[in-house]
């Protein structure tokens, strides 16, 4: 089973749920934040190609 640990997005008004949401203003910040969190959380970053990246822990 997999678990979404965090969401990094350019469009906060289009995402929701129980995972922490990190809203950023620019594409560069999106990538930087997601890949930093990927390392910190020991998770995998998945780019949804719509300005949103989810960080998932696969078991």
C-alpha positions in Angstrom: 0.0 0.0 0.0 1.2 3.5 -0.8 0.7 6.7 1.2 0.7 10.3 0.0 3.0 12.2 2.5 2.9 15.7 1.0 1.7 17.7 -1.9 3.7 20.6 -3.5 1.7 22.8 -5.9 1.5 26.0 -7.8 -2.3 26.0 -7.5 -3.3 25.5 -3.9 -7.0 26.1 -4.7 -7.1 23.0 -6.8 -5.7 20.5 -4.3 -7.0 19.2 -1.0 -7.0 16.2 1.4 -5.3 15.0 4.5 -1.7 15.4 3.4 0.3 18.6 4.1 0.1 21.0 1.1 3.0 23.3 0.3 2.1 26.1 -2.1 4.8 27.8 -4.1 4.8 30.6 -6.6 7.2 29.4 -9.4 8.1 26.2 -11.2 11.7 26.4 -9.9 10.4 26.5 -6.4 8.1 23.6 -7.1 10.9 21.4 -8.2 13.3 22.5 -5.4 10.7 22.0 -2.6 9.5 18.7 -3.9 13.0 17.2 -4.2 14.1 18.5 -0.8 11.0 16.9 0.7 11.7 13.7 -1.2 15.0 13.3 0.5 13.8 14.4 4.0 10.7 12.1 3.9 12.5 9.2 2.2 9.7 9.2 -0.4 9.2 9.3 -4.2 8.2 12.5 -6.0 5.6 12.0 -8.8 5.1 15.0 -11.1 1.4 15.1 -12.2 2.4 17.6 -15.0 -0.3 20.1 -13.9 1.8 22.2 -11.5 1.5 19.6 -8.7 4.0 17.1 -7.4 2.9 14.4 -4.8 5.4 12.7 -2.5 4.5 9.1 -2.0 5.9 6.5 0.4 5.6 3.1 -1.3 5.6 0.0 0.9 
